[in-house]
Amino acid sequence: MSAVVPLTEQIKCAKRELALRQRVYPKWVRDGRMKREAADHELAAMQAIVASLEALLSVQAVWL
């Protein structure tokens, strides 16, 4: 069963996840658990998710 999660909550969640990855990935790269290229790609992807959700929110505001 899927819960309805408001867009603003999705953005908060994505931003928390981005912040967590920004804290954790550098250590993982140093420890050899993750390649720098993979970390950079994953961070860029999460930043794009946040930007997309925020853009959706601004479009939604125009529609309402």
C-alpha positions, 0 to 999 in steps of 0.5 A: 500500500502506497502512502501519499507523500506531499511534494514538500515532504519528498523534497525534505527527504531528498535533501536529507539524503543528499546531506547524508551522502555528502557526509558519508561518501568522502570517507567511503572514497578514502577507505576504498569502499567507493570510487570517486567517479561513482561518488560524484555521479551519485551526488550529482544524481541526488542533486538533480532529484532535489532540483527536479522536485523543487521545479515540480513544486514551483510549477505546481504552485502556478497551477494552483 
